[in-house]
Amino acid sequence: SFLPKRQNLTHNSCLCLTPCHSMMSLIPKPADVLCGRGPKRFGHPGNRKLRSLVTFSLERYNNCESRKQKSLLIGEIIQKIHGEGGRFLKYNKDSDSWCDGGVQAARSRVGFAFRDALSSD
């Protein structure tokens, strides 16, 4: 495959090499994770599902002995979201639309969710 190994996930939206640069506007679905902050994003069903998965996996994340182990766990969470039809969407202010953030947004969002859960304990 011509893609870097870390992008070799099964969900097609993760294979986007230039996320948020296409002209295609997406409509968020309940399974999607909305990147960013604010009450609308926090309360979105996909974001609640992500927090639930992170809470369930928090002890395992805490026990990871290397960045590679944490990265693998983050990948598992991303695959679970994708397996349920979810995407990691970013809002583009310029076009006033949602777009698929790809692997980079997914990894960033899940990693942040773990760090956020650890800081709130």
N, C-alpha and C positions, 0 to 999 in steps of 0.2 A: 504494500500500500504506500502511496506517496505522502500520506498524512503522518505527522508525528505520532508516536505511540500513545501519548496521553489523550489524543483526540480520537482514538480508535474505539469509540463507543457505538452501540447498536442503533441509537436513535438518529434518524436522518438530519434533524435540525442541528445536531452537534457537529455535523460535518461542514457547516457553513464556515468558509475561510474568512469572509468579511462580514461579520454579523452587523446588523442594523444599517447596512449600506444598500440593501435592495429596496426597490420601490414598493414592495408588498407590505401592506399594513395588516396586522393581525388583530383579531378580536380575542381578548383573554377569555379562556374557558375556566371552569371551576378547578380543574386539575393543574392549571398553570401556576407557577411561582412568579410573582411580580417583584422584580428587583427594585430596590430603593426603599425609602422610608415613608412613614405617614400612616394614618389610621386606615385608609382604604387598602393599602398594601398589607398592613399588619393583619387586618381582618379577613383578607381574601382566603377562600377555602384552601387553595393550593399552598399558601404561606402557612396556614394553620397545620396542614398535613406535614409540611417540611419541619416545622417546630416539633411536632409529635415524633417524627422519625429521628430527629436529632436528640430529643429527650430520651427516647428508647435506647439510642446508641451512645449516649454520653459517657457511661462508664467504660465502654470499650474504647472510645476516643481517648479518654483520660489515661488508659493503660497502654496506649501505643508508645512504643519505645523509639520510634524514628519518624521522620517526616514522611518517608515512603509509606509506612503503615497508615499514617493519618490520610495520606493522599489516596490510598486504596480504599479506605473506609468512605471518604468523600465521594469517590467514584461509585461505590455501591449505593449510596443515598441518591446520587444523580440517576443511576439506572433504575432505582425503584420509582422515582418521580416519572421518568420517561416511560417506564413499563405500565404506568397507569394513565398514559396519554398526556402527561404534563410536559410543559416547556418552561424555560427560564426566559421571561420576557423583560425587555428593557423599554422604557418610555423615551421616545425621541421628541424632545421639545420642538425642534425645528419643523418636523413634519406633523406634529401633534398626533402621533400614532405609536402603537406598540410594535416591536420587532423582536425576533428571536435573538437573544444575546449569545447563543452558542456555548461552547465548552467553557470559555473564559468566564462568562457571567455566571454559569452554573457553579463552577468550582469556587469562584469568589463568594457567591451567595451562601453556599453550603458551609464553607470555611468560616465565614462570618457568623453564621447561625450557631456553629459549635462554640466559637469564642464568646459570643454573646450569652449562650446558655451557661458557660463556665463562669462568666463574670457575675451572673445573677444568682449563682448558688451561694 
